[in-house]
Amino acid sequence: MLGVEYFNTLRYKDALAQFDETIRLDPANGQAYYAKGITLKRLRKDKEAIEQMKKGCELKNTAACVIVGMSHQKK
C-alpha cells in the first residue's frame, strides 16, 4: 500500500523502492510486479516495464497479462 501511495503522489522512485522491497519479501506477488511495471512506464522505461508485466503475468496477474498482450499487438 505504501508503494501505491508513493505512486499516487508522483514519488515514483520511492514507489519503485517499495515495490522492490515487496518483491524481495514475496517474490510470488504478481500485483507488486504489475505495480512496478506501471511505475516504470510512468518513468518512460518501457522495456523494463514490460519485463515486470511479464513477471506479473506469469504469476497470474490478469491486468499485467492484458498489458503484455497489448504490447505484442503493437509490434
Secondary structure, DSSP 8 states (H G I E B T S, - for coil): -HHHHHHHTT-HHHHHHHHHHHHHH-TT-HHHHHHHHHHHHHTT-HHHHHHHHHHHHHTT-HHHHHHHHHHHHT-
